[in-house]
Amino acid sequence: MEVCALLGERLLKLRKDAELTQDELAAILNINKHSISSYERNKSEPPDDIKIAIAQYFNVSVDYLLGMTDSPSPVH
């Protein structure tokens, strides 16, 4: 499985901008801290449902998380 390198970078930036710890974001997403760490370091890629939850929480598009666009705004 190919891991999207931008996803980790963008997730880390979104989390830091929101002043959340990995523990706090993990609790919000109902996953463990090690998963967040792994995603941010591009060691693994979150499943689609977690990508969607991340996008919804931070009000960005999944396309932005995946690096398909540089515009974080979701399309409405």
Backbone as JSON Lines, residues from 0, in Angstrom:
{"i":0,"aa":"M","n":[0.84,-1.19,0.0],"ca":[0.0,0.0,0.0],"c":[0.88,1.24,0.0]}
{"i":1,"aa":"E","n":[0.61,2.14,-0.92],"ca":[1.36,3.39,-1.01],"c":[0.75,4.41,-0.05]}
{"i":2,"aa":"V","n":[1.61,5.01,0.75],"ca":[1.15,6.0,1.73],"c":[1.29,7.39,1.12]}
{"i":3,"aa":"C","n":[0.25,8.18,1.27],"ca":[0.26,9.56,0.76],"c":[1.11,10.42,1.68]}
{"i":4,"aa":"A","n":[2.25,10.89,1.19],"ca":[3.18,11.65,2.02],"c":[2.58,12.97,2.49]}
{"i":5,"aa":"L","n":[1.78,13.6,1.66],"ca":[1.2,14.88,2.06],"c":[0.19,14.73,3.18]}
{"i":6,"aa":"L","n":[-0.47,13.6,3.26],"ca":[-1.49,13.42,4.3],"c":[-0.87,13.61,5.68]}
{"i":7,"aa":"G","n":[0.25,12.98,5.94],"ca":[0.9,13.11,7.25],"c":[1.29,14.53,7.56]}
{"i":8,"aa":"E","n":[1.87,15.19,6.57],"ca":[2.3,16.58,6.75],"c":[1.1,17.49,7.02]}
{"i":9,"aa":"R","n":[0.04,17.29,6.26],"ca":[-1.14,18.14,6.43],"c":[-1.88,17.84,7.72]}
{"i":10,"aa":"L","n":[-1.95,16.58,8.09],"ca":[-2.58,16.21,9.36],"c":[-1.84,16.84,10.53]}
{"i":11,"aa":"L","n":[-0.52,16.76,10.51],"ca":[0.29,17.35,11.57],"c":[0.04,18.86,11.66]}
{"i":12,"aa":"K","n":[0.03,19.54,10.52],"ca":[-0.2,20.99,10.52],"c":[-1.6,21.33,11.04]}
{"i":13,"aa":"L","n":[-2.6,20.61,10.58],"ca":[-3.97,20.86,11.05],"c":[-4.08,20.65,12.56]}
{"i":14,"aa":"R","n":[-3.48,19.58,13.04],"ca":[-3.55,19.29,14.48],"c":[-2.84,20.36,15.29]}
{"i":15,"aa":"K","n":[-1.64,20.76,14.86],"ca":[-0.89,21.78,15.59],"c":[-1.6,23.13,15.54]}
{"i":16,"aa":"D","n":[-2.17,23.48,14.36],"ca":[-2.89,24.74,14.23],"c":[-4.1,24.78,15.16]}
{"i":17,"aa":"A","n":[-4.7,23.62,15.4],"ca":[-5.86,23.52,16.29],"c":[-5.43,23.37,17.75]}
{"i":18,"aa":"E","n":[-4.11,23.36,17.97],"ca":[-3.53,23.22,19.31],"c":[-4.03,21.96,20.02]}
{"i":19,"aa":"L","n":[-4.04,20.87,19.26],"ca":[-4.44,19.57,19.81],"c":[-3.22,18.68,19.97]}
{"i":20,"aa":"T","n":[-3.21,17.88,21.01],"ca":[-2.18,16.86,21.15],"c":[-2.61,15.64,20.35]}
{"i":21,"aa":"Q","n":[-1.69,14.73,20.13],"ca":[-2.05,13.48,19.46],"c":[-3.1,12.73,20.27]}
{"i":22,"aa":"D","n":[-2.97,12.75,21.58],"ca":[-3.96,12.09,22.45],"c":[-5.35,12.7,22.28]}
{"i":23,"aa":"E","n":[-5.42,14.03,22.23],"ca":[-6.7,14.7,22.1],"c":[-7.37,14.38,20.76]}
{"i":24,"aa":"L","n":[-6.58,14.43,19.68],"ca":[-7.14,14.13,18.37],"c":[-7.57,12.66,18.28]}
{"i":25,"aa":"A","n":[-6.78,11.79,18.87],"ca":[-7.13,10.37,18.88],"c":[-8.47,10.16,19.59]}
{"i":26,"aa":"A","n":[-8.68,10.85,20.69],"ca":[-9.94,10.72,21.43],"c":[-11.11,11.24,20.59]}
{"i":27,"aa":"I","n":[-10.9,12.35,19.9],"ca":[-11.94,12.93,19.04],"c":[-12.33,11.95,17.94]}
{"i":28,"aa":"L","n":[-11.32,11.29,17.36],"ca":[-11.56,10.37,16.24],"c":[-11.87,8.94,16.71]}
{"i":29,"aa":"N","n":[-11.8,8.73,18.02],"ca":[-12.06,7.42,18.6],"c":[-11.1,6.35,18.08]}
{"i":30,"aa":"I","n":[-9.81,6.74,18.01],"ca":[-8.75,5.82,17.63],"c":[-7.62,6.0,18.65]}
{"i":31,"aa":"N","n":[-6.53,5.25,18.51],"ca":[-5.47,5.42,19.5],"c":[-4.39,6.39,19.03]}
{"i":32,"aa":"K","n":[-3.64,6.89,19.99],"ca":[-2.6,7.89,19.73],"c":[-1.56,7.35,18.77]}
{"i":33,"aa":"H","n":[-1.26,6.07,18.85],"ca":[-0.23,5.48,17.99],"c":[-0.63,5.56,16.52]}
{"i":34,"aa":"S","n":[-1.93,5.47,16.26],"ca":[-2.41,5.61,14.88],"c":[-2.15,7.02,14.37]}
{"i":35,"aa":"I","n":[-2.45,8.03,15.19],"ca":[-2.21,9.42,14.8],"c":[-0.73,9.61,14.5]}
{"i":36,"aa":"S","n":[0.12,9.14,15.39],"ca":[1.56,9.26,15.21],"c":[2.01,8.59,13.91]}
{"i":37,"aa":"S","n":[1.49,7.42,13.65],"ca":[1.84,6.67,12.45],"c":[1.39,7.4,11.19]}
{"i":38,"aa":"Y","n":[0.2,8.0,11.23],"ca":[-0.29,8.77,10.08],"c":[0.58,9.99,9.84]}
{"i":39,"aa":"E","n":[0.91,10.71,10.91],"ca":[1.7,11.94,10.78],"c":[3.11,11.66,10.27]}
{"i":40,"aa":"R","n":[3.64,10.5,10.59],"ca":[5.0,10.14,10.15],"c":[4.99,9.36,8.83]}
{"i":41,"aa":"N","n":[3.81,9.25,8.22],"ca":[3.65,8.54,6.95],"c":[4.08,7.08,7.03]}
{"i":42,"aa":"K","n":[3.91,6.49,8.2],"ca":[4.21,5.07,8.38],"c":[3.02,4.21,7.97]}
{"i":43,"aa":"S","n":[1.82,4.79,8.05],"ca":[0.62,4.11,7.6],"c":[-0.39,5.14,7.15]}
{"i":44,"aa":"E","n":[-1.37,4.69,6.39],"ca":[-2.4,5.58,5.88],"c":[-3.71,5.23,6.55]}
{"i":45,"aa":"P","n":[-4.45,6.24,7.01],"ca":[-5.72,5.94,7.68],"c":[-6.73,5.34,6.7]}
{"i":46,"aa":"P","n":[-7.63,4.5,7.22],"ca":[-8.69,4.0,6.36],"c":[-9.6,5.15,5.93]}
{"i":47,"aa":"D","n":[-10.37,4.92,4.89],"ca":[-11.19,5.98,4.32],"c":[-12.13,6.62,5.34]}
{"i":48,"aa":"D","n":[-12.71,5.83,6.24],"ca":[-13.63,6.42,7.22],"c":[-12.91,7.39,8.15]}
{"i":49,"aa":"I","n":[-11.67,7.11,8.46],"ca":[-10.89,8.02,9.32],"c":[-10.48,9.27,8.53]}
{"i":50,"aa":"K","n":[-10.13,9.1,7.26],"ca":[-9.82,10.28,6.42],"c":[-11.03,11.21,6.39]}
{"i":51,"aa":"I","n":[-12.21,10.63,6.22],"ca":[-13.43,11.43,6.17],"c":[-13.66,12.13,7.52]}
{"i":52,"aa":"A","n":[-13.45,11.41,8.61],"ca":[-13.64,11.99,9.95],"c":[-12.65,13.14,10.19]}
{"i":53,"aa":"I","n":[-11.41,12.96,9.75],"ca":[-10.39,14.02,9.88],"c":[-10.84,15.25,9.08]}
{"i":54,"aa":"A","n":[-11.24,15.01,7.83],"ca":[-11.67,16.12,6.97],"c":[-12.86,16.85,7.57]}
{"i":55,"aa":"Q","n":[-13.82,16.1,8.09],"ca":[-15.0,16.74,8.68],"c":[-14.63,17.52,9.93]}
{"i":56,"aa":"Y","n":[-13.79,16.95,10.79],"ca":[-13.43,17.63,12.02],"c":[-12.72,18.96,11.74]}
{"i":57,"aa":"F","n":[-11.77,18.93,10.8],"ca":[-10.98,20.14,10.51],"c":[-11.61,21.01,9.42]}
{"i":58,"aa":"N","n":[-12.78,20.58,8.91],"ca":[-13.5,21.31,7.87],"c":[-12.63,21.56,6.64]}
{"i":59,"aa":"V","n":[-11.98,20.49,6.2],"ca":[-11.19,20.51,4.97],"c":[-11.7,19.38,4.08]}
{"i":60,"aa":"S","n":[-11.29,19.37,2.83],"ca":[-11.7,18.3,1.93],"c":[-10.73,17.12,2.06]}
{"i":61,"aa":"V","n":[-11.21,15.95,1.75],"ca":[-10.34,14.77,1.7],"c":[-9.31,14.97,0.59]}
{"i":62,"aa":"D","n":[-9.72,15.62,-0.51],"ca":[-8.76,15.92,-1.58],"c":[-7.58,16.73,-1.06]}
{"i":63,"aa":"Y","n":[-7.85,17.67,-0.15],"ca":[-6.77,18.46,0.44],"c":[-5.85,17.57,1.26]}
{"i":64,"aa":"L","n":[-6.43,16.7,2.08],"ca":[-5.61,15.8,2.89],"c":[-4.71,14.93,2.02]}
{"i":65,"aa":"L","n":[-5.22,14.49,0.89],"ca":[-4.48,13.59,0.02],"c":[-3.54,14.3,-0.94]}
{"i":66,"aa":"G","n":[-3.56,15.64,-0.93],"ca":[-2.66,16.39,-1.79],"c":[-3.17,16.56,-3.21]}
{"i":67,"aa":"M","n":[-4.45,16.29,-3.44],"ca":[-5.01,16.44,-4.78],"c":[-5.35,17.91,-5.09]}
{"i":68,"aa":"T","n":[-5.42,18.72,-4.04],"ca":[-5.63,20.16,-4.19],"c":[-4.9,20.85,-3.04]}
{"i":69,"aa":"D","n":[-4.51,22.09,-3.27],"ca":[-3.87,22.87,-2.21],"c":[-4.88,23.75,-1.48]}
{"i":70,"aa":"S","n":[-6.13,23.7,-1.93],"ca":[-7.19,24.47,-1.28],"c":[-7.83,23.6,-0.2]}
{"i":71,"aa":"P","n":[-7.71,24.01,1.06],"ca":[-8.28,23.18,2.13],"c":[-9.8,23.2,2.2]}
{"i":72,"aa":"S","n":[-10.42,24.19,1.56],"ca":[-11.88,24.35,1.68],"c":[-12.63,23.21,1.04]}
{"i":73,"aa":"P","n":[-13.56,22.64,1.78],"ca":[-14.41,21.6,1.18],"c":[-15.39,22.23,0.19]}
{"i":74,"aa":"V","n":[-15.76,21.47,-0.8],"ca":[-16.73,21.94,-1.8],"c":[-18.12,21.73,-1.24]}
{"i":75,"aa":"H","n":[-18.94,22.76,-1.29],"ca":[-20.32,22.65,-0.78],"c":[-21.29,22.78,-1.91]}
